[in-house]
C-alpha cells in the first residue's frame, strides 16, 4: 500500500481496557492476530496470558488428573478415566509439577478417608503412564468426531486409554455422558450465562462415589466460579427449606418493573414490586433474599483519585449531618435520606469486566426499598478509614466481606430484626487494588424475619425476559 500511495497504515483508533493487575514474579505470554480485514481497515486482537493466573491452573489440572488417575488405578488396575478441556484455544503445556500435584491430591484423598500411596509409588506410576502412552488426547469438534468415539450401546464416550483427555466446545454440551470423569477444565467464558446451560454442563460429572470424588477437580475462570456459586447458594437454600419443612407458606417469586405511575398526590412512583412466575427469571437478574444475608457490590475499581476524593468528601459531609463520628451503634433513618448517598457512592465505583458479583445501584436500591417495607426506615452503621484490600489473601479472589464480624457486623445483626441494616464503610484507598482512590463500600444486611424470596430485576427496557432457567 505504501509503495502505491506513499502512505503507510494509519492507526485510527486503539483501545486498551484494564482487567486485572499482574504481580511480580510472573511470566506472561503475549499473542496478536488479525481478527478481520475490511476494504479500508483491519482489526487486530491481542491476548496476554499470565503464567501465574491462567496457564498454571491449566497445567495443574492436567497433572492432578494423571496423579489422581494413578491413585485410582492402584486400587483397580483395569479402570480408565477421563478429563475434559472445554476450550479449543488452549495450548497444551505439561511441565514437571509432580510433587505439587501429589500434595494437592493427597489432601482430598485423606479427607475422604482413603489411604494415599507413597510419593515414590505415585512417581513411578506417573512416569510409567507417560512412557507407555497411557495418556490420549481426542479433539471433539464435530458430530463426525463424536460418532467416532461414542459407544452406541450405552451412550457414553469410549475411553481408549487409561487416561483419556477430551478437548471440545459445544459438541460436548449435548447431554453426552463421559464415564469416570475426574477432571474438568471449563475454559469457555460466554458474555451471557444461562443457569440451565451451566447446570447441563455440570451434569457431565454425573453421580460418583467417594473414591472418584476424592481425586475429582474442577477448573474454571473467576467469573464462572462466581456464577456457579450464586446458582449453588440458591439451590442449596431452597432445598434446605424444602427438606426442613420451612416452606409451608411457599417461596416468594417477585419482580420489579420500572414504573411511570403517579400516586394520588401527583408524585411519580419510583418502582413497583409484584409477584411473578419462576419461569420468567434469568440468573443475571435475580437476588436471593434470605434472613440475615449480605448484599454488596463485589469486583469493582474506584474512579480516578482526584474525582474519587471529591465524591468521598461530599458523602462524608452528608453522613456527618446524619450521624456523629463517635457513634458506634446503629441509628434508624428514612430511606429518602439514604438514597442520595447510595447513588453518590456508586458514582465512584466502576464494575470489573470479569466480575459476575457486582451489584448495580438499581438492584441495590430496589432491594433496600423492598426490605424496608411500608415503614421506609433503615438502620445505619458507619465506619471510616478502613484499609481492606480488593482481593482476599490469595490475591486472585475478590474480597466479599469488608465488614468486621466483631464490630459493625455484630451491631448490624442485633438490630436487623424487622428492618434491614446498612453499613457504610469508608475505605482510604491505600490497600492493594484500589490505586490510591478512596471510596465508600455499602453493605446491606437483610432482616432476620424476611421471608425467603427470589427477587427478579428487569432488563434495560423494564421487562423480564421469558426464559426458563431450570
Secondary structure as GFF3:
##gff-version 3
##sequence-region A 1 470
A	DSSP	alpha_helix	2	5	.	.	.	ID=ss1
A	DSSP	beta_strand	28	37	.	.	.	ID=ss2
A	DSSP	beta_strand	42	50	.	.	.	ID=ss3
A	DSSP	pi_helix	51	55	.	.	.	ID=ss4
A	DSSP	alpha_helix	56	73	.	.	.	ID=ss5
A	DSSP	beta_strand	81	85	.	.	.	ID=ss6
A	DSSP	alpha_helix	98	111	.	.	.	ID=ss7
A	DSSP	alpha_helix	119	131	.	.	.	ID=ss8
A	DSSP	beta_strand	135	140	.	.	.	ID=ss9
A	DSSP	alpha_helix	143	149	.	.	.	ID=ss10
A	DSSP	beta_strand	150	151	.	.	.	ID=ss11
A	DSSP	beta_strand	156	157	.	.	.	ID=ss12
A	DSSP	beta_strand	163	168	.	.	.	ID=ss13
A	DSSP	three_ten_helix	170	173	.	.	.	ID=ss14
A	DSSP	beta_strand	181	186	.	.	.	ID=ss15
A	DSSP	alpha_helix	195	202	.	.	.	ID=ss16
A	DSSP	three_ten_helix	203	205	.	.	.	ID=ss17
A	DSSP	alpha_helix	210	213	.	.	.	ID=ss18
A	DSSP	beta_strand	217	220	.	.	.	ID=ss19
A	DSSP	alpha_helix	222	244	.	.	.	ID=ss20
A	DSSP	beta_strand	252	258	.	.	.	ID=ss21
A	DSSP	beta_strand	271	275	.	.	.	ID=ss22
A	DSSP	three_ten_helix	278	280	.	.	.	ID=ss23
A	DSSP	three_ten_helix	283	285	.	.	.	ID=ss24
A	DSSP	beta_strand	286	289	.	.	.	ID=ss25
A	DSSP	beta_strand	294	296	.	.	.	ID=ss26
A	DSSP	beta_strand	300	302	.	.	.	ID=ss27
A	DSSP	alpha_helix	305	322	.	.	.	ID=ss28
A	DSSP	beta_strand	331	334	.	.	.	ID=ss29
A	DSSP	alpha_helix	335	346	.	.	.	ID=ss30
A	DSSP	beta_strand	349	351	.	.	.	ID=ss31
A	DSSP	alpha_helix	361	372	.	.	.	ID=ss32
A	DSSP	three_ten_helix	373	375	.	.	.	ID=ss33
A	DSSP	beta_strand	377	386	.	.	.	ID=ss34
A	DSSP	pi_helix	405	409	.	.	.	ID=ss35
A	DSSP	alpha_helix	410	415	.	.	.	ID=ss36
A	DSSP	beta_strand	421	427	.	.	.	ID=ss37
A	DSSP	beta_strand	439	445	.	.	.	ID=ss38
A	DSSP	beta_strand	453	456	.	.	.	ID=ss39
###
